[in-house]
Amino acid sequence: MFVAISKGKARRVEINGQNVSWRSLYRRSEDLVTAVVWSRLAYLSPSSLQRVLSRLFPEIGHLCNELQSIELWPYWGIEPDVVLHFDSLTLVVEAKRVNEDNWQSSSQWRGELDAAKERYPDKQLALFAIGGLGQRPEQEVIRLKQKLPPSLQSIPVQGMSWQQFYQVIVAFTDVAHAGEAILIRDVCDAMTANGVTPYRDMPGFVDWLANSVEQGFKVSSGGAIKEFGRWKK
C-alpha cells in the first residue's frame, strides 16, 4: 500500500466532502510514517537491527541483542507510538511529525515511562524521541529530561530530528545485505514521502555528529565534514 501511495497510484478518498489524495493524507500523519518505518526496521536481522539502534541510541545499543516483539500504539492508559521489547530492555518510541519546539512533552514522557515501569518492572527502560525537538534536539532532550521526576531520571533518553534519523538509517544501505537494503530504502522512501529531506541544517548536524558516540565521522575544526565513516560489518 505504501508503494502505491508514494508512487501516486493509490485512489483518492473523500473526507468531509473533499476529494483528497492518499499521498497528502500520508504527509499529514505521523502515525502512518511511524508505522511504515518501524514495522520495516523490525524485519532486519537481529545483528543488523542492533547495529542500527546502536548508532541511533549508543547508550542502550548493547541491550538491543534480539528483538522479541514490537507493539504499535499499545494502550496503557497513555499511548506511546512504538514499543520494542528485547530480552532485558523495553524501548519506548515517541514520534512527532514536525521538528518544531514544544511538540515533545515531558509530561507525556513521564506518563509513558511510568506505565512501562509498572508493566515491565524487571526490564531496563529507555525512551527514544523523534521530531518535535526544535533545531537543537540534544539541548531540548536535556531540558525535558530535567523535568522528569527523580524516579525516572536514571532512564536513558535519546532524541533527534527526522533528518538526523534519516542520515543514520540511509548510511546503513552501504553494508546491508540485498534484502535488507531494500527494507532500508523503503524506510527512507517512507520518510521522504512524508517531507523528510537530506539534512539541511548543517550546523545542527555537525553539532550532533561531534557530540555523538562512535558515529564514524570526522569533523574539521571549521565545522566541515571531512569524512563520512563507513559502517563496520
Salt bridges, closest charged atoms under 4 A:
GLU71 OE2 - HIS85 NE2 2.64
GLU94 OE2 - LYS96 NZ 3.27
ASP114 OD2 - ARG110 NE 3.68
GLU140 OE2 - ARG143 NH2 2.71
ASP174 OD2 - ARG230 NH1 3.76
ASP186 OD2 - ARG40 NE 2.58
ASP201 OD2 - ARG136 NH1 3.82
ASP207 OD2 - ARG136 NH2 3.70
GLU227 OE1 - LYS218 NZ 3.57
